[in-house]
Structures are given as C-alpha cells and as structure tokens.
Amino acid sequence: MNNNLTYTRCGDYYIPNLTLTETETENKPLGKYGRMRKSYLKEHRPILWNSMILSEKLYPHLREIDEAANARLEQLMPELMKRSGVTESPKASDPMKWTGLMNSLKAQAEETIFAELIYN
C-alpha cells in the first residue's frame, strides 16, 4: 500500500492524486510514426490506450514503433528502388522526375509500414 498517496475532495468524494513517474523517453520528442501510432491508439483503441498509460508503457511502446518504422523504411526503399529500376542517374539529368519517383516509392513503403506497425 502506498502511504504517500494524497486525496483531493470533490464534493462528497475523495479522488486520489495519481501521478505518473517521468521517464527519460518522455523527454525525447516522438517521430512521425510514433505520433501516428499514438493518434491511432487514442482514437481507435481507447482501452489499450488507457491501459498503456496507466502501466506507463505507452511512451516506450511509441518510441519502439517509431524506431521500427524508420528501420523498416530504410530497408524497404532500396528494395523498391531495385524492383522499380530506379537508379541515381536520373537524379542529375531530370531531378523532378527522380523526386517524383522517390516520393511514389516512399508512399508505397509507408503503406506497408502503416499496415504492419501503425494501424495494427
């Protein structure tokens, strides 16, 4: 039993003053994929969201998802470039076309990441 627990009176009820311990991972900002996972959990999986907050596992989970998604993107991009025949040569001759191709490949890779990690 926690003897340091304090209460606040609200009308006829006493509500415990609960606080979460601060961890070092909460001080680092989340990346794009961590924020997307956070938004998904909050909107579509509220029970899991609350459970993770109360067990203080949310931010380590979001950090892990963000790192895994970035690693997966780095792995998928060369594979998609090879499969599509995209090389570095058009980068100098037609940079707009190359940028468009790379954006298209990144969108394909992100669809895989969303299905595997974010909206899972």
PyMOL commands that set and color helices and strands:
alter all, ss='L'
color gray80, all
select helices_A, chain A and resi 24-27+32-44+46-54+58-84+89-93+95-118
alter helices_A, ss='H'
color red, helices_A
select strands_A, chain A and resi 7-10+13-16
alter strands_A, ss='S'
color yellow, strands_A
deselect
rebuild
show_as cartoon
